[in-house]
Amino acid sequence: MDDVLVDRAQLILDKLNVQVQFHVPHTSRLLIAIAGVPASGKSTFATRLVHTLNSLLPAQSQAVLVGLDGWHLTRAQLDAMDDPKHAHDRRGIHWTFDAPAYVDFVARLRDPVQPDTLIYAPSFDHSLKDPTPDAVVITPSHRIVVIEGLYTMLDIDPWRRAAAQIDERWWVQIDPARAKTRLVKRHVQTGVAEDMDEAVWRAENNDEHNGNFISRNLFDVTYTIQSVDDPAYSI
């Protein structure tokens, strides 16, 4: 996937150069969404893309990575739902995210960049198992914002309103059996599951359902990336 990474980075650089060539004001940002089923490798690809871009870009035109996981509803919010156990069991499905807040965030990224305006995004603290508000800062120098996450290209309301604002929508394609193998291993290693049986249950009853749902409800994809059996891209 490294060749694809370089190709995609060059595409973004070319888009920036076109903006400069045609005197597009430095008040607009390029927005890239990277989605894929759980364990497709989207998070690692997005991280490496931002690192590659920033190694090639000047300080006044940098890229920043934002993860959709920051918009997870908190455990307290799940506790307040009609069926708290079901909500916790299905944590990760689209209705366990604060979709309106995420849509508002993407809309703010589309506002003209002001030299004294910062935009904040949450992140997800895996040790606390809850979001951390305002953990990511998007500054005026961030001309490129890469957003990775399962529902960044979901074609249902209100998610599609955010997807429509994105310039590049990249889908990471992976064989379902390979994704399941990665998921089960990851759930055990990270402590999400206490043992292999629970890991298989979570993969089959939550992750696979979520992945199938987004696969059937994708907003217009501008590029498809084929995931490979590389341990570096198994996240």
N, C-alpha and C positions, 0 to 999 in steps of 0.2 A: 504493500500500500504506500510505500514511501514515494514511488514514482507518481502515484496519483496525488499525494500530498504536495509535491513540488509543482505539479501541473495546476492544481487548484489554487495554490498560493500565487502562481504567476498570473492566473486569470484575475484574481483580485487586484494585484498590482497593476495590471493592464487597465482595469476599470478606473483605478485612481488616476492613472496617467491620462486617460481620456478626459476625465473631469478637469484636470489641469490644462490639457490642450485646448479644450473648448471653454475655458474660463468659468467653469462651474464654481459658484461661491464655496468657500470653505465652511459653509454653515450647514452642510448636509453630510450624512453618514451613510456608509455602505453597511447593510445588515445581512448577515448570513445565518441561516438556520441549518443545523445538522441534526437529523433524526434517524432513528432506526430502532428495531425491537431491542428489548433488554439483552445485553451482552453482545451486541453487534460490533462494538468497538467504536461507537460514535464519540464517547467522552474522550478517549485517548486521541482519536483523530483530531477532534476539535482543539485539544490542548496543544498538540504538535503543530497544528496549522497556525495558531496564534503565535507560538514560539518562532516558527519559521518566518512569518510575516514581520514580526518585530525585529528579527535579526537583519531584515532587509530594508526596513522603513526608517525614515528620519524620526527624531524624537517628537517633532510637531505633528506627526501623522502616524499614530500607533494603533494597534489592535488590542481589544480586550475581550476576555471570555466571560460569559454569563451562563450559569447552569439553571435549567428550569426547575431543578429540585428545590431551589430556594422558595418556590411558591407552593410547596407542600402545605396543606393545612396542619396545624400543630396537633399533637396528641390530645391536648385539652379540647380542641375543636372537634376532634373525632369522638371524644368521650361524650360530647354534648349532642351527638346525633341520635336519631331514634333507635338505631341498632348499633351501639358502640362496638360490639364484638365484630360484627360484619364489616364495619368501617375500618377497624384496625386490620382485620384479615385482608381486606382489599386495598389497603393503603398502597398507592401507586396508580390506581385507576383514575381516570380523568376527573371524576367528581370529588376526589380527595385533594384536589389542587384549588388554589384561589385564582381561578381563571380570569375573573374581572380585573383583579389587580395586575396580573401578567399582561393582559390586553392593554391596560392603561400605561404600563411601563413601555411597551413597544411603541405606542402612540407618542409618548414623550420623546423617544429616540428619533422620531420623525420630525419633531419640532426643529426649527432653525437653531443651530448651535450658537449659544451666547458665550462670550469669553469669560463670564463670571458665574456661569450656571453649571452646577454638578447634578448628575442624575445617580440615584442610588438603587442598587438591586440587592435582594437577599441572597444568602447562600444556605447550604444545608450542613449542619453540624452532625456528623455521623455518631460522635460520642454522646451527644445529647439526644439524638434521634429527632431533632426539631430544627426548623429554620433559624437562621441568625439574621435579623433585619439589618439593612443598610451595610452589609458586609463588603459589597463590591461597589467601587466608585467609578463612574464613567465621567471622564473629564472632557473639556473641549478639545484636547489633543487626540482623543480617541476617535479617529475617523472611521474605524472599522469595528463593528460589534458582532462577535460570533456568539450565537445562542444555541446551546445544545440541550436536547432533551426529547423525550418520547413524544410529546404533544405539540411541539413547535410547528408542525405542519398538519395539525388535525383539522379536518374539513367539516366541523360542526360548530354551531354557535355556542359561546362567543369566540371560540378559539380561531375560527377562520378569519375573523377580523384582524387578528395579529398576523396570521400567516400571509394575508394579502399585502401587508406592509413590508414584507421581507423581499430583498433584492434577489438573493440566491437561496434556493431551498434544495439541500442535498440529502438524499436518502441513502443510508448504509444498508445494503442488502446482504443477508446471510442465510445459509441453509438452516431451517428451524431445528434440526437435530443437533447441529453444531452449537447453536445458541443455547439449547437446553443443557448440553454438556458443560458449557462454560458457566451457565447460571448455577447449576447444582454445586459445582466446585467452588464458585465464588461465595455462595450462601454459607457453606460450611467454613471456609477460610475466614470470612469476615464476621462470623458469629450471628448472622441473620437467622440461621437455622442451627439448632443444637446438634443435629445429627444428619446423616444422609437421607433418612426417610422424610424428615421435615423439609429438607432442602428440595427433594423431589416434589413433595406436596406443594410447596410455594411456587416452584417453577411451573407446575402443571395447572394449578388452580388460580394463580394470580398473574405471574409474568407472561405466560403464553397467551392468556386471554387478552391482556392489555396489548401485547404485540400484534395479535390477530386483529384486534379492533382498529388500531391505527393503520394497519396495512390495508384494511378495507375502506378507510375513510381518510385518504391522503389528499391534501391540497396539491395543487399543481407542482410537480417535482421538476426542478430544472436540471438536475444531474443525479445519476445513480452511481454509487461507489460500491464495488464488490468487496466484501470483507474476505480476508484470507486467514489461514491457520497460522497466524503469527502471534505468539504470546504477548508481544508488545501492544497488540490491538484487541485484547480480549475483554476490555472493560466496557 
